[in-house]
Amino acid sequence: MFTSCTSLQDISALESWNVSNGKYFSCMFYSCTSLQDINALEHWNVSNGTDFSQMFRSCTFLQDISALESWNVSNGTDFSYMFYNCTSLQNISA
């Protein structure tokens, strides 16, 4: 959806998106190299999502993914390369 939007920084407009029926989130922000703040996604209902592969791949300025802690990804089947090449990640909790 936003693949290779290298100047994308502010995604606050996505905060109120209804993604509850979404299944495929693959490559959504792939190579959004300027993206740093994903707090707007904190309340997304991704419980029907199955494919999260490469969702944030190569988001090289992304540092904190704690906003995703509340996500219910229990139906997820593919998380491959979700944060691959996110070289600035600092806040990763288990």
Sequence and secondary structure as in RCSB ss.txt:
>XXXX:A:sequence
MFTSCTSLQDISALESWNVSNGKYFSCMFYSCTSLQDINALEHWNVSNGTDFSQMFRSCTFLQDISALESWNVSN
GTDFSYMFYNCTSLQNISA
>XXXX:A:secstr
  TT TT    GGGTT   TT  B TTTTTT TT    GGGTT   TT  B TTTTTT TT  B GGGGG   TT
  B TTTTTT TT  B   
